[in-house]
C-alpha cells in the first residue's frame, strides 16, 4: 500500500521519492520484463507475478506538490502512471476514493474504487 497522504497538507496526495524508488525496485523484483526509463525492454531472470498497487489516492488525485520542510520533491500522479505503464504485469490499481476519470492512454490498466477499508 502506497502512502499517498501528503505531510505538506491539503487533501490531494503524492508520494515521496524514497517510496517511489522502493516501488520501482519492488516492481522489477516481480517482473520478468519491463520497459526502462529510456523505453528499452529489459529482461530479468525472475518469475513474473501479477501486481496490484494500492494507494489512498488515485493517480488523478495525486497532484499535491507541497512537501514538509524535511522532505524533498513529491512524486505526483503522472510520474506514478508512467512507472506503472512500464510494467505489463501491473494489472490493477486500487484506491478507496477516486473520481470517475479514465483515459486508456494515461490511466493504469484498471482502477477500482473500493469505497471503504482495504485489508491486504
ZADO-145096 format. One record per atom (N, C-alpha, C, O): x, y, z. Coordinates in steps of 0.2 Angstrom, whole numbers, plus 5000, padded with zeros to 4 digits. Example, Ala and Ser with C-alpha at 12.3 -4.5 7.8 and 13.67 -1.06 7.14 Angstrom:
BEGIN
506649725039/506249785039/506649845039/507149835042/506449895035/506849955036/506450005039/506750065040/
***
This chain:
BEGIN
500449945000/500050005000/500450065000/500950075004/500450104995/500750174995/500450224999/499850225000/500850255003/500650305007/500650375003/501150405003/500050395001/500050454996/499750515000/499650564997/499650505007/499450565011/500050605011/500650585013/499950675010/500450725009/500550755016/500150785018/501150755019/501350785025/501350865025/501350895030/501350885018/501350955017/500650985018/500651055018/500150945019/499550975020/499050965013/499350945008/498450985014/497950985009/497650905007/498050865009/497150905004/496850835003/497050794997/497050734997/497350834992/497650794987/498350764989/498650784994/498550704985/499050664988/499650674983/499650704978/500150634985/500850624981/501250574986/501050564991/501750554983/502250514987/502950544987/503050584982/503350514991/504050544992/504450504987/504350454985/505050534986/505550504981/505750434984/505850384980/505850424990/506050364993/505550304992/505750254990/504950324993/504450274992/504350254984/504250204982/504450304980/504450294973/504950254970/504850204966/505550264973/506150214971/506050144974/506150094971/505750144980/505550074983/505050034978/505149974977/504550074976/504050044972/504350024965/504249964963/504850064962/505150034956/505549974957/505549924953/505949974962/506349914964/505849854965/506049794963/505249864969/504849804970/504549784964/504449724963/504349824959/504049804953/504549764948/504449714945/505249784948/505749754945/505849684948/505949634944/505749674954/505849614958/505349564956/505449504957/504749584953/504249544952/504049544944/503549514942/504549564940/504349574933/504949534929/505549554929/504749494925/505249454920/505449504915/506049494912/505049554913/505249604908/504849674910/504349674912/505149724908/504849794909/505249844904/505749824901/504949894904/505249954900/505649994904/505350024909/506250014902/506650054907/506450134905/506050144901/506850174909/506650244908/506750274901/506550324899/507250244897/507450264890/506950224885/507050244879/506550184887/506050154883/506250084880/505950064875/506850064883/507049994880/506849934885/506749944891/506649884882/506449824885/507049794889/507549784886/506849774895/507349744900/507149674902/506549674904/507549624901/507349554903/507749544910/508249554910/507349514914/507649494921/507549414922/507049394920/507949384926/507849314927/507449314934/507749284939/506849334934/506449324939/505749304937/505549304931/505349274941/504649244939/504249304939/504149344944/503849314934/503349364933/502749354938/502549294939/502549404941/501949404946/501549454944/501749504941/500849444945/500349494943/500349544949/500449524955/500349604948/500449654953/499849704953/499549724948/499649714960/499149754961/499449814966/499749794971/499349874964/499649934968/499049964971/498549984968/499149974978/498550004982/498850074984/499450074986/498450124985/498650184987/497950224990/497450204988/498050274994/497550314997/497150354991/496550364991/497550384987/497350424982/497450394975/497850354974/496950414970/497050384963/497650424960/497850484963/497850404955/498450444951/498150514950/498550564950/497550524947/497250584946/497250634952/497350694951/497150604958/497150644964/497850654967/497850694972/498350624964/499050634966/499350694963/499750694959/499150754965/499350814962/499550874966/499550934965/499750844972/499950894978/500750904978/501050854980/501050954976/501750964975/502050984982/502750984982/501651004987/501951034993/502250974997/501950924998/502850995000/503150945004/503250975011/503251035012/503350935016/503550965023/504250985022/504650965018/504451025027/505151055027/505751005027/506251025024/505650945030/506150895030/506150855024/506550805024/505750865019/505750815013/505850855007/505850915007/506050815002/506150844995/505550844991/505050844994/505650844985/505150854980/504650794980/504950734981/504050804979/503550754979/503450724972/503450754967/503250654972/503150624965/502350624965/502050604969/502150644959/501450654958/501150604953/501550564950/500550604952/500150554948/500450544941/500550484939/500650594937/500850574930/501550534931/501650484926/501950544935/502550504936/502450434938/502750384936/501950434943/501750364945/501450324939/501550264938/500950354935/500650314930/501250294925/501150244922/501650344923/502250324919/502650264921/502750214917/502750264927/503050204930/502650144930/502950084927/502050144931/501650084931/501550054924/501449994923/501550104919/501450084912/502050044909/502050014904/502650054913/503250024911/503249944913/503749914910/502749924917/502749854919/502149824917/501549834920/502149784912/501549754909/501149704914/500549694913/501449684919/501149644924/500749674930/500549644934/500749744929/500349784934/499649784931/499549814926/499249744935/498549734932/498049774935/497449784933/498149814941/497649844944/497949894949/498449884952/497649954950/497750004955/497150014959/496650024956/497250004965/496650004970/496750064974/497250074977/496150104975/496150154980/495450164983/495050154980/495450194989/494750204992/494350254989/493750254990/494650304986/494250364984/494550384977/495150404976/494150384972/494350404965/493850444962/493250444964/494050494957/493550524953/493450484947/493950454945/492850484944/492750444938/493050474932/492750494927/493750464931/494150484926/494550434923/494850394927/494450414917/494850364914/495050384907/494650394902/495650374905/495950384899/496350324897/496850314901/496250284892/496650224891/497350234890/497750194891/497550294888/498250314886/498650334892/499250324892/498250364897/498650384903/498450354910/498850364915/497850314910/497650284916/498050214917/498150184912/498050194923/498350124924/497850074921/497350094919/498050014920/497649964917/496949964919/496549954915/496849964926/496249964929/496250004935/496749994939/495750034937/495650064943/495050044947/494550044943/495050034953/494450014957/494350054963/494850064967/493750084964/493650124970/493350074975/492750044974/493650064980/493350014985/492950044990/492650014994/492950114990/492550154995/492450125002/491950115005/493050105005/492950085012/493650055014/494150065010/493650015019/494349985021/494549935016/494249895014/495249935016/495549885012/496049845016/496549875019/495949785016/496449745020/496849695015/496549655012/497549705015/497949665011/498349615015/498649575012/
***
